Amino acid sequence: MSPRPKVGLDLTTILEAAGEIADQHGSVEVTLANLAKKLNIRPPSLYNHFDGLPGLRKELAIYGLNQLYGDLAEAAIGVSGDKAVIALSKAYVQFARRHPGVYEATLMAPDPEDEEVQQTGAKIVELTLRVLQAYDLEGDRAIHAVRGLRSILHGFSSLEQRGGFKMALNADESLLIIIRAFLAGMED
């Protein structure tokens, strides 16, 4: 029989702590030892919640994808067309800025083919497809548009996180110009 988890220590609390470590020190610093230290528990106690470091990384990826989805969905409520795509784009980049380590963790799941990770990520794809419905995209063309938008947003976020935008230009203005160019390209 497994030992009982510490009272008040649930998976959400653990993942919030792991997210704090990731955001402050990078996702590679999310280890069982570092997490146990932050939670003031012994590392074996974490095995009550997931299967070792791969399980922790998977759960942190899912946690981050769910947070990202929530931010994107909230941004898209009540707007459509260009305004919805711009709102979604800003929310994506803001999430990566606020949670750089958690964002990184969403990309580093131990097994990206894991069904649970895929289902969680699919919610973001479905939301983006709904936002892009205003452009009468169907089938493969719609998926290509989702991939294009994600590539822009991930590339922008990654470059920004790594200090790639050091020029004295407003990064938010650059993002808006890029998204408007993407939207203009979809009219072809």
N, C-alpha and C positions, 0 to 999 in steps of 0.2 A: 504494500500500500504506500502511495506517495505521501510525503510530508505535506502538511496543510500550508497553504500560502499565508504569508504574513497578513494579519488583519489590516484592511484598508489598502493593501497592495494588489491592485488589479492590473490587467493588461494595459488599460488606458493610462494609468499612472506611470507604469513602466515606460510606455512609448513616449509619453510627454517628457520624461526625464531623458530618454535616449535622444529625442529630438533636440532638447536643450544642449546636450553634449555635441551633437552633430552640428548644430547652428553655431556654437561657440568655438569648436575646435576642429570641425571637419568630420565627415561621416566615417573616416577610417579610425577615428578615436572612439567610436561606439563599439566597445568591447564588453564582454561580460564582467571583467574586473572593474573597468571604469564605471560601468552602469551600477554594479553592486555597491561600489564605494559611494557614488552619488546618492543612492537610495538607502545607504547605511544598513546593508544586508550582506549576507555571505553569497558569493557567486552561485553556489549550488541551488540556492533558493529560486533563482531565475528559471531553472529547468522545470519548475512547476507551471510555467507560462508558455514556454516554447522550447524547441529542441536545439539547444546550443546556439552558437554564433550564427550559423546559417538561418536558423529559425528566427532569431532576433532581427537579422537583416531583412528577411522576408516580411516580417510583421511591420518593421519600420517603413519599408517601401509601400506596403498597403496603406498604412497610416498616412503617409505623406500623399499618396495618390488620392485618398479620400479627402484630405484637407484641401488639396489643389482643386479637386472636383467641386467641393463646396464653395470655394472662392470664385471659381469660374461660373458656376450656376447662379450664384448671387449676383454677379456682375451682369449676366445676360438677362436677368428678369426685367421685363417691361420695356425692352428695347429690341429692335430688329434691324436687319440690313447692315449697312456700314457701321451704324452706332453700336450694334451688338458685337460685331467682329472687333471693333476698336476696344470696347469695354472688356471683352474676353481677353484680348491681347494684353491690355494694361494689367488686368488681374493676374495673368500668368506671370508676367515680368515682376510684378509687385510681390507675388508669392515667392519667387526665386530670390528676391532681394531680402525679404523678411526672414526666410527660412532657407538659407543657402545650403546648410548641411542636410536638412530633410529633403530639399529638392534634389540634391546629389544622390541621396539614398533611394529616391524613386527610380533612379536610373541604374542602380547597382544591386538589384535583387539577385540573390545567388543563382536562381534559375528563372530567367525571364520567360520561360515557357510554362512556368507554374500556372495552373488553371486559375487559382485564386488571384494571383497578380494580374493575369490576363483579363479576368472579369472586372477587376477594379479599374484597370486602365481603359477597358472598353467603354466604361461609363463616360469617360472624358471624350473619347472618339464620338460616341453617340450624341453627346451634348454639342460638340463642334459641328457634327453633321446637321443637327437641328438648326443651329445658328446659321449655317451656310445654305439652308433650304431657300432662303430669299433669293438666291442666285440661280435657281433652277438647275442645279447640278444633280446629276443622277449617276448611279453605278460607279464605275471606275473613276470617272471624272470627279465625283464628289470625294472619293477617297484620296485621289491625287491632291485635291485642294486642302484636305485635312493634313496630309503629310507636308505639304508646302508650308502651311501656316505653322504647324508644329516645328518644322525645321527653322523657320524664321525666328520663332519665339525662343526655342532652345538655343540656337546659335547666338542670338542677341544676349540672352541671359548668361550663357557660358562666357562669352567674351567680356561682358560687364563684370562678372564675378572674378575674372582673372586679370582685371585691370586693363582691359583692351581699349577702353574709351577714355583715354587721358586728356584728349583735346578739350579745350574750353568751350565745348558745345553742349547744350542740354541734351542728355541721353533720351529723355522722354519725348522731346521734339523729334529726334532721330527715329525713334520707334514709330511715332505717328506717321512720319514721311514714308517709312518702309511699309507699314500696313496699308497706307493709301495706295502705294504703288502695287502691292499685292492685289488689292481690291480692283484697281483699274485693269490689271492683267486678267482678272476673271471675266471681264466683259467681252473678251475676245471669243 
